[in-house]
């Protein structure tokens, strides 16, 4: 009997009989395998409980070496024999739970991992070399994930609960953390950690990663030292903050720098740096300090440079006004897919400030304030690349004129999925070259030579 005949037959039968027959002819939905259970979960819980009781009775500084020794003594008292490798693994996890960040602690120590994504207790993904991969790490339950979130946010004076189920925070090494919990997160508490290198990247690192060419690096260093106003544009995870850090490193010593961020991520080596961080509302919904208020306040702090981690709202208007009133050399980032899209985004953000300004007036502000747009994208192979360095040349009618100085030209994909391409100058010398020369920054004609491909003549 065919499948169609069997289905027609069961339509004439009683509901209960029909359901049994339908089950026999309808393929069952494929179920994911059950989450992996930890065979040592009870042992770890017992050792961890006794370890906490023991360290709470101690006086003095709690160091990982001392905690590890105590945990080993307690573990040996709980079980007579464990294979050496298994014992070390259990011991590492117990110590990570006590003095670190539990199951994700080892991921934070792995320099190859750039992002950690906890999607509830049973799914942990990482980004390694620009590609996502699932790990075998699991949490005990949702309460375990919540415990790790609270361990991250508590030292910062932040809180997370049902009344405030989202939080942005940072780890001591500067890594950015976002957490969201039920009822907003239906899969359970979720954590996203954007890691940063222990030692901030330099321009040489970006060149070695293939993010830009040597000629572009020389040009950008001169642009920062020549006090041009620069916006780094790009999508999420495209490397905007990393590029902003590198650009900020070119600011000469002796200048007063004020950095403004939602969560402090910019790490500068200069001595004269003031770091400002926005503040979320308290439990009563009061006391919030926005980026816009900090930008306004920074103007009264006698800054030589203002560096805003990201503009995403009405603070764009205050940033443009600062750039237009003597605070040259300011740096910031914004989300946009192309340099032209960035101008539209900035125009929209200025309107969010609540000022009734005509479109032409806003565009004139943008054209006179911004000198350079650095467009950064993440390619399909995971590599972050500066695809455009674009000059804002001014207004023609109601349109802001843009001119590419350097571009990244993609040629194709290799057999392993890697993107093939090269950096090239467009041959156009920027209009602000006399300004750079007034700072004794003389760029040779070879910088803008269209025959140079990634620094090599062809």
Secondary structure as UniProt FT lines:
FT   HELIX           3..10
FT   TURN            11..12
FT   HELIX           15..25
FT   TURN            39..40
FT   HELIX           41..56
FT   HELIX           64..78
FT   HELIX           84..99
FT   HELIX           102..104
FT   HELIX           105..109
FT   TURN            111..112
FT   STRAND          113..119
FT   TURN            121..122
FT   STRAND          124..128
FT   TURN            129..130
FT   STRAND          131..134
FT   HELIX           142..153
FT   HELIX           154..156
FT   TURN            162..163
FT   STRAND          166..170
FT   TURN            172..173
FT   STRAND          176..180
FT   TURN            182..184
FT   TURN            186..187
FT   STRAND          190..194
FT   HELIX           203..209
FT   HELIX           214..225
FT   TURN            226..227
FT   STRAND          230..234
FT   TURN            236..237
FT   HELIX           240..248
FT   TURN            249..250
FT   TURN            253..254
FT   STRAND          257..261
FT   STRAND          273..277
FT   TURN            283..284
FT   HELIX           291..298
FT   TURN            299..302
FT   STRAND          305..308
FT   HELIX           315..323
FT   TURN            324..326
FT   TURN            328..329
FT   STRAND          331..335
FT   HELIX           339..351
FT   TURN            352..354
FT   HELIX           359..369
FT   STRAND          372..378
FT   TURN            380..381
FT   STRAND          384..396
FT   TURN            397..398
FT   STRAND          399..413
FT   TURN            415..416
FT   STRAND          419..425
FT   TURN            431..432
FT   HELIX           433..438
FT   TURN            439..440
FT   HELIX           445..448
FT   TURN            450..451
FT   STRAND          452..453
FT   TURN            454..455
FT   STRAND          456..457
//
